[in-house]
Amino acid sequence: MTIRVHHPDHLVWRKIGDIPMGWMRDHIDATELEGQLSFHEGGDEKTMQLMEMRLNPQTLIAPHAHDEDEIFYVAEGSLHWQDKSLAAGGSIYIPAGVTYSFRTGEAPARLLNFRARVDHSFRPAPLDGD
């Protein structure tokens, strides 16, 4: 096993809206498409995945679920869902299969997303009438 170091100035940032996503695009809010992401660690079937997101104020992450457990760490800004909010320095654990949604606050947000292994799954919440 090799130790890998990821310097911030060497990360490759992509605008979320520029990433090919096929059918998923119909289930992602336009405000999220304006954000950026970078993988510190892409992960595989046995190794962890770490993604960083930079989101604008009032970005909506539409309701969806994933196949793997995940942890969001709020490095900057804040997250808001239902009647709850989470400021910088806080984290939220989301079990696999649990549908969630949140909105960033009045300031830009920087989030770290940890998963135990690679997971590019995306399970949108059913639309009303589905």
C-alpha positions as CSV (number, residue, x, y, z in Angstrom):
1,M,0.0,0.0,0.0
2,T,1.3,3.4,-1.0
3,I,0.7,6.6,0.9
4,R,-0.8,9.3,-1.4
5,V,-0.6,13.0,-0.6
6,H,-3.0,15.5,-2.2
7,H,-1.8,19.0,-2.2
8,P,-4.6,21.6,-2.5
9,D,-3.0,23.3,-5.5
10,H,-2.8,20.0,-7.4
11,L,-6.5,19.1,-7.1
12,V,-8.5,19.0,-10.4
13,W,-11.7,21.0,-10.0
14,R,-14.7,20.4,-12.3
15,K,-17.9,22.4,-12.6
16,I,-20.6,20.0,-11.7
17,G,-22.7,21.0,-14.7
18,D,-19.8,20.1,-17.0
19,I,-19.7,16.5,-15.8
20,P,-21.6,14.0,-18.1
21,M,-24.4,12.6,-16.0
22,G,-27.1,11.5,-18.5
23,W,-30.5,10.9,-16.9
24,M,-29.4,12.1,-13.5
25,R,-29.3,15.7,-14.7
26,D,-33.1,15.8,-14.7
27,H,-33.0,15.1,-10.9
28,I,-30.3,17.7,-10.0
29,D,-31.2,21.3,-9.1
30,A,-29.7,24.0,-11.4
31,T,-28.1,25.6,-8.4
32,E,-26.0,22.5,-7.7
33,L,-24.9,22.4,-11.4
34,E,-23.1,25.7,-10.7
35,G,-20.9,24.2,-8.0
36,Q,-17.6,22.5,-8.3
37,L,-16.1,19.2,-7.1
38,S,-12.8,17.5,-6.8
39,F,-11.9,14.0,-5.7
40,H,-9.0,13.9,-3.2
41,E,-9.4,10.1,-3.4
42,G,-11.5,8.4,-6.0
43,G,-11.7,5.2,-4.1
44,D,-12.4,1.7,-5.4
45,E,-14.1,-1.4,-4.0
46,K,-11.7,-1.6,-1.1
47,T,-10.5,1.9,-0.5
48,M,-12.1,5.1,0.7
49,Q,-13.5,7.9,-1.4
50,L,-13.1,11.6,-0.5
51,M,-14.8,14.3,-2.5
52,E,-14.7,18.0,-1.8
53,M,-17.5,20.3,-3.0
54,R,-17.6,24.1,-3.4
55,L,-21.2,25.3,-3.5
56,N,-22.7,28.8,-4.0
57,P,-25.0,30.3,-1.4
58,Q,-28.6,28.9,-1.5
59,T,-27.5,25.8,-3.5
60,L,-30.2,23.0,-3.3
61,I,-29.1,19.4,-3.2
62,A,-32.3,17.7,-4.4
63,P,-33.7,14.7,-2.6
64,H,-31.8,11.5,-3.3
65,A,-30.0,8.5,-1.8
66,H,-26.8,6.5,-2.3
67,D,-25.8,2.9,-2.0
68,E,-23.1,3.6,0.5
69,D,-23.0,5.3,3.9
70,E,-21.5,8.8,3.8
71,I,-20.4,11.6,6.0
72,F,-20.5,15.3,5.1
73,Y,-18.1,17.5,7.0
74,V,-18.9,21.3,6.7
75,A,-15.5,23.0,6.2
76,E,-17.1,26.4,5.4
77,G,-20.6,27.8,5.3
78,S,-23.6,25.9,6.5
79,L,-26.2,23.3,5.6
80,H,-29.9,23.6,6.2
81,W,-32.6,20.8,6.0
82,Q,-36.1,20.6,7.5
83,D,-35.9,22.8,10.7
84,K,-32.2,22.0,11.3
85,S,-28.9,23.7,10.4
86,L,-25.3,22.7,10.6
87,A,-22.5,25.3,10.8
88,A,-18.8,25.0,9.7
89,G,-17.0,22.4,11.8
90,G,-20.1,20.1,12.0
91,S,-20.7,16.8,10.2
92,I,-23.7,14.7,9.3
93,Y,-23.8,10.9,8.8
94,I,-26.2,9.6,6.2
95,P,-26.8,5.8,6.1
96,A,-27.0,4.0,2.7
97,G,-30.4,4.1,1.2
98,V,-31.7,7.1,3.2
99,T,-33.1,9.9,1.1
100,Y,-31.8,13.3,2.0
101,S,-31.8,16.9,0.8
102,F,-30.3,20.1,2.0
103,R,-29.6,23.7,1.0
104,T,-26.5,25.7,1.7
105,G,-26.9,29.0,3.7
106,E,-26.3,32.6,2.9
107,A,-22.5,32.2,2.3
108,P,-20.6,29.9,0.0
109,A,-20.1,26.4,1.4
110,R,-17.2,23.9,1.2
111,L,-18.1,20.3,2.0
112,L,-16.0,17.2,2.4
113,N,-17.8,13.9,1.6
114,F,-16.4,10.7,2.9
115,R,-17.4,7.2,1.8
116,A,-15.9,3.8,2.8
117,R,-15.5,2.9,-0.8
118,V,-16.2,4.2,-4.3
119,D,-19.8,5.1,-4.8
120,H,-21.2,6.9,-7.8
121,S,-24.7,5.7,-7.2
122,F,-27.6,8.1,-7.3
123,R,-31.2,7.2,-6.4
124,P,-33.4,10.3,-6.9
125,A,-36.5,10.6,-4.7
126,P,-39.7,9.7,-6.6
127,L,-41.4,12.7,-8.0
128,D,-45.0,13.3,-6.9
129,G,-47.2,11.0,-9.0
130,D,-44.5,8.4,-9.6
